């Protein structure tokens, strides 16, 4: 694939989507360091493997979930190689019958489309409709890889910066889960 790692935001932003630029603007405003790789659309974890190797960051699977009534929404971050079983999570968060949330809610709350789900989308959830759930193993890595609200770029950030500076700035917290 020939991936190149760049430091910081892209030089030319004319072809970039506004939601991607907002991510760079916020990270820069917070003084959060990041590196970036631009690539073809990455729709699956398999497509992300080469990208994550080039980034040198924890492979993270992001799942957008909801309860049966579609009244509670969750963004779950787990290692890419870890299996997800709803019953293991449901009991920890007190919500029965979890399933994948419809894409329209993903766009409504996070301004993200399927394939680009990322913790960065929480910056668009100003009313805190989405609860962040983080598997404990994600927190063990020094770096975290995620999309900047589009699936044609990936970022490498310090894990501590994401779960402290970024979440604090966007007024979100997280619930650590054990899967």
N, C-alpha and C positions, 0 to 999 in steps of 0.2 A: 504494500500500500504506500510505502514511502512517506511516513508521517514526520512532520517537523514540529518540534516543541518551541513555542514562542513565549516570551515573557510579557505578561500583561495583555491589554486590549488590542484588537486589530488596528492597524494604521488606517486602513480604508474601510469606512463603515457605510458607505452609500448603499451597498447591496444587502446589508444586514437588517434583520427585523428589529423593530423598536423594542420588543420585549427582551431581546438579547442585549441590546445597547444599555437598557435600564439595569441589567445585572452588572455589566462592567462599571457603569456610573456609580452604583451603590458600593461595589467592592472597592473602587478607587477612593470614594468619599470616606470609607471606613479605614482606609490604609491597609486593607487586606491584600497580601501578596498572592498572586496566582500565575500559573502558566497555562498555556492554551494550545490545543491541537485542533486544526480544522480538518474535516474528513467528510466522506460520503455519509448520507443518512444512516445512522446506526439504530436499527429497529429491534434488534435482539441482543441478548447477552453474548451470544457467540460473535456477533459483529463487533461487540465492544472489547473483546479479549485483546486483540492487537493494539487497540487504542489505549487500553489500560496498561499494557506492558510498556508502551512508549511513554505514557504518563508517569509510570512508577508509583501508582496510587492504588488504594484498596478498591477492588471491583465491587460496585454497589448496585444492588437491584432495588429499584424503587417501585412500590406497588401502591396504587391509589384504590382504597377500599371504602366500603360503606356498610352500614347495617341494613337489614331487610327493608325498613321503612324509608331509607334514604334521608335520614334526619341527622346522622352522625357520619362524618367523613374522616378518613385517616390516610396519612402518607407514611408507609412503612419502608424503612431502609434496612436491608439485610445484605450480608455478603452474597455476591453473585453465585457462589457455589453452594449456598445453603438452601436446603429444601424448605418450602413454606407450607405449613398445614394450619388451616384456619382454626381448628380446635385448640392448638397450642397457644394461639394468640388471644382468641376470644375470652378464655378464662382469665387471662392476665389483665385485660382492659375492661372486663365486665360488660361485654357486648356480644350477644349471641348472633349467630347467623351472618357472619361477615361474608361479603362477596366483592368482586371487582366493581367499582363505581362506574356508572355510565360516563362516556367521554364528555358529554355536555357539562357535567359538574366539574370535571377537571379543567375545562376551559373557563367556566364561570368563576370558579374560586381561585385557580392558580394561573390562568392565562397560559396554559400548556396543552399541547395535543398529545395523543398517544405516541409513545416512542421517545418523548422528550421529558418525561416526568423526572423531576429533580427537586431537591431541597430548595434550590434557588427560587422555584415557583412560589414558595411561601411568602416571598416579599410582596406578591400580588394579593395575598389573602389578608387584607387590612382589617377585616371583621372577625378573623380567627375562626373560620368555619371548619378548618382542617386541623386535626390533632396530629402532631409529629410523633411517630413511634420509631425508635432506633434500637436495633438489635445490639446487645452489649459488645459483640465482636467488632462492629463498625468503629467503636470508640477506641479500640486497641491500636489501630494503625496510625502512623504519623501523618500520612496524607490521605486525602479523600478525592476521588474523581467524580465529577458530576457534569451534567449538561447545563449551559447557561440559558435555559428555557427553550432551546432549539436542539435538535439531534444531529446537527451538522458541525458542532464544535463540542469539545469536552475540556473541562477545567481541572487543574490539579491545585488543591488548596490544602493548607494545614488543617487537619481535623479539628484542632483546638480553636482555630479561627472561625470555622463554620459553626461549631456548637457553642461558642461563647459570643464572640463579637457579632457575627452575622445574626444569630437568633435573637440576641439582645436588641439589636438595632431594629429588627422588624417586629418586635414585641410578640415573639413566639417562644414557647418552651418545648421541652421534649419529654417523652416518657420512655425510659429504658426498658426494653423487654428482653426476655431470654428464650430464644427459639432454638 
